[in-house]
């Protein structure tokens, strides 16, 4: 969803590539980190 909205924004305003891309990468990194933390917690719960 996030990448799709970023592509829509770039399609409407190609000059905003820098800020949109930077914010998209940051948001994707946070989403990935949350998924990794959830996986670690699930493994800890499974084995403890």
Buried (B, 14 or more C-beta within 10 A) or exposed (E): EEEEEBEEBBEEEEEEEEEBEEBBEEBEEEEEEEEEEEEEEEEEEEEE
